[in-house]
């Protein structure tokens, strides 16, 4: 009996040993095309390659126009090189989707992301979320305190800020462009809001950085800007303040998607999973972006703001967005 039992145990051990699978060895590469700051792309590369030491993450970085042109040229030549895109212009993602240049992929990590920041057909998903808000200089000599700074967009329509408020030119910034288009389509704002904003003396600066620098210096009391850049200024400058509007916030995604017929599709999916994971999102936050996940702590308290943002009609933006920008140019001059 003991001999039979021993033979049985040995047989089970042998079977168990044979049943064990060899560890999966991941290798190869993945190519990312992105418009996020190159320091963010480099940080993602380091984190991803540490997580998957057998895979090399290469990336191509440029502004939206440059990346869009490169994608167009490659697809038109039949030699698309990107496996994944991570783009700050959601209209670029929509364009890729409409031209069948994206592959639907639903990452398990996307469950932690608000449904309003995911494509309904899973062609792309927010890797980061940016929300417009209100910057102000709280130096007592300028007489601006948080409680007296504008509380809503209509709060800028005030003689107290005439000629002392600024916004970046939407031609030069995807997030400001999206905000302008979304405000133009909104029934409570439209072109009438921007005409009144002009009449109250808002100054159009070339870039978002110009707006923030001028608020810090006291050239302007207040500015319309977004949290992604403002978060760093709140830490660096004592006199710089930032808050969200009490109503009608507009949040914009920086979205990630898998490229159609990607050469390294499986590695591309691994990268998307990593980017959307808590670990990947914490890398984004550490480098100045705002996480799209519910369970990641951002520099600013954005969760409630994002959840209460107004719904933007993307179909209208795609159809009429250029017209909205033309109206803005007509109001403020080129």
N, C-alpha and C positions, 0 to 999 in steps of 0.2 A: 504493500500500500504506500509506504514511504517512497519507494523507488518510483512508483507511478506518479505520485504527487510532485516529486522532484523533476521528473521528465516534463510534466505539464507546466511547471513554473519556468523551466528553461525554454520551453517552446513559446510560452507567452512573451518572455523577454526578447526572444529572437524575433518574434513577429512584431513586437513593439518597436524594436530597433529598425526593422525593415520599413515599418510604416512611416517613420520620421522622414520628412521631406528635407532635401538639402535647402539651405537658406537661399533666398532669392538674391542674386547679385544684380544690382541696378547699375547700368552704365550708359554711355552715350552722351548726348548733349540736348539742349533745348534753346531755341532762339526767341528772345523777347524783343518786341518793338514797343517803345514806350515814350510818352511825353512827360512823365513825372521827372522831377529834378534828378540829375545824374547821381547825386549823393544817395538818393533813395534807391535807385537802381543798383548801385554798388553794394549798399547794405543788404538788399534782397539777395543779391548774388552770393554774398558771404554766408548769409543765413541758410539759404537753400542748399548750397554745396556742402555745408556742415551737416545738414539734415540728411542729404543724399550724396555721400562722398564719391560715389561712382559716376555722378552726372555733372557735367559742366554747363553752367548757365552763361550763355553769351547774350549780349543785348545791344540794340541800336537805339540811341537816344536822339531826340530832336524835338523842335516845336511842332505843333499840330499840322501846319501847312507842309512842313518838310516830311514828316512821317506819312501823312496822307498821300503826298506825291510819290513817295517811295513805294508804298503799298500799291497804288494805282499802276505805276510803271512795271512792277514785278508781276502783277496779275495779268496785265495786258501782254506781257512777253511770255507768259506761261511758266515763269520761274519764281514763284512765291517762296521766299526764304524764311519768313516768320512762322513760328509755331504758336505763339501766344501774343496778343496785344493787350496793353494796359494803357488806356487813353483817357485824357482829361476832357475830351470833347465827346459827349454822348451822341452828337449828331454824326461824328465819324463812325461810331459803332453802328448806328442806325443805317448809315450808308453801306457799310460792309455787309450788314445783314440783308439789306434789300438787294444787293448784288451777289448774294449767295457766297460770300467770302468768309463766313463764320460757320463753325460746326456747333450744333446744340450740345451742351454738356452741363449737367446739373451736379455740381460738387456737393458732397455730403456736408461740407462746411458752410454752404450757403443757407442752411436752415437757421443760422444765427443772425441772418441779415433780413432787415425789414423788406417785406414783399414789394413795397413801392420802389425799391432800388434793385430790382431784378427784372430782367426781360421776361415777359410772360411765357415765352417759348424757350427760355434757358440758353439764348445765344450769347448773353453777357450778363454780368453781375457786378454790383458795386464793390470795388476793392477799398475805396475811400469815399467819403461824402464831404462836400464843402457847402457851407451855408453863408449867405450874405448877412451882414450885420452892420453895426454902427460903431465907428471909431471916434474917440474924442480925446482932447487934451485936457487933463484934469489939474493942470497947474493953476493954483489959486489966482495968480495974476491975470489969467485969461478969463476968470469968472465962470468956468464951466465945471460943473459937478455931475456925477452920474445921474442924480435925480433931476437935473435941469437939461441934460442932453436929450436929443430927440428919443422918443419912446417907440415911435412907429415911423413908417416911410412918410406919412403925411406930416409928421413932426418936423421934417426938413423945410416945410413950407412956412417959414417963420422969419420975420424981419431980423430977429436976433442973430441969425446966421447968414444974412445977406452978404455975399461975396466972401464968406469965411467957411465955405463947405466945398468938398470936392468928391469926384468919382473918376475912376480910370476910364479911358476910352475903350468901349467894347470891341473896337476893331483889333485891339492888341491883347485882349485877355478873354479866354474862353468862358471863364466863370462869370465875368461881368456881362459878356455877350448874352449868355443864357439868362441871367437875371433880367436884363433889359427886355429880351424877347418874352419872357414869362410875365413881366409886368405889363408889357404892351397888350398881351392877350387877355389880361385879367379885367373883368367887367368894372371893377372899382378903381382902376388906374388908367390904363391905356395911354394914348398919346397926350391926353389932357394933363395927366400927372407930370409928364416930362416937360410940357410947355410951361407949367406953373413952376417946376423946379428951375427951369431956365430963367424965368421971370424973377425968381428969388435969388438969382445970382450964383448958382452952382458953377464951379470951375471944372472943366474937363482936363484931367492930367493924362499924360501919355501912358503911364503904367500904374499898376497897383502899388508898386514900391514908391513911386513918386507921391501918391496920396498919403501913404503911411509916414514917409519921411517928413512931409510938410505938416502933418498933424503933430508929429513929435516935436518939430521945431517951433510950432505955434503959428506958422503961416496960416493954417486953417484951424478953426475950432473943432470941426467935425468932418467926418468923411463916411462915405458908403464903401464898405470893403468886405472881405470875407475872412472867415475864422482861420483858415489854413495859414495865412500869412500873419494875421493879427496875433495869433497865439504866441508866436516867438517874440513879438514886440512887447506883449504884456509882461513877459519875463525879463526882457532886456532894458526897458525904459520905465522908470517910476511914474512919469507923468502921462503915460499912454494908457488909455482905457478902451475896453471893447465890451459891447453887449449885443444881444440879439434884439430884433424888433419884438414888441409884445404881440404882434399879430402878423399874419401873411408872410411868414418866413419862406424863403425859396432855397431848397437844398438841391445840389447838383452832384452827380456821381462821377468818379473816375472809375471807369469800368474795365473789367478784364474778360477776355473771350478767347476761345480756341479757334485758330485759323483753319479754314476748310482744307481738307486733304493735307494737313501738316505732315511733314516728313517724320517728325518726332512727336507724334500725337500723344502717345502714352506718357512720355516725359512731360509734355505740355500739360496734361491733366494733373500730373503730380505737382507741377509748379502752381497751377491754379488752386489746387487743394491747399498748398503751403501758404500761398498769398492770403487766402481767405481764412486760414487757421488762426487761432488765438496767438500763436507764436509769430506768424507772419504779420499779423495786424499790429502787434506790439512793436515790431521793427518799424512799421510805417509811422506809428505815433511817436516813437523815439526820434524820428527824422522829420517831424513837423506836420504830418498829415493827420486827418481825423478818421478814426476807424469807423467802418460801416457795421461792425458787430455790436450786439446788445451787451456782451459780457466783457468788453475791453474798456478800460478807463482812459478817457481822453484828457488832454490838458484843460480843455473847457468842458463844461457840463452840457453836452449836446443831445443826449438821448431824447429828452422831452421835446426839444426844439425840432429835431428831425421828425419825430413822430407826429408833430402838429404842423408840419410844413404844408403849404397849399399844393394841391394836385395840379401838375402842369400837363396840358394837352399836347403830347408829343406830335401827334398827327398834324395839329395846327402849326406847331413850331416848324415842322419839316416843310409844310406847304407855304407858310407865310413869314417864316423867320427872316428871310432876306428883306422882305418889305418892311418889317418892323425896324430893322437896322437902318434902312434907307430913311424912314420917318425920323429916327433918332438923329441921323446926320443932317437932315433938313432942318430940324429944330435947333441944333447946336452949331451947325456949319461944319464943313469938312476940316 
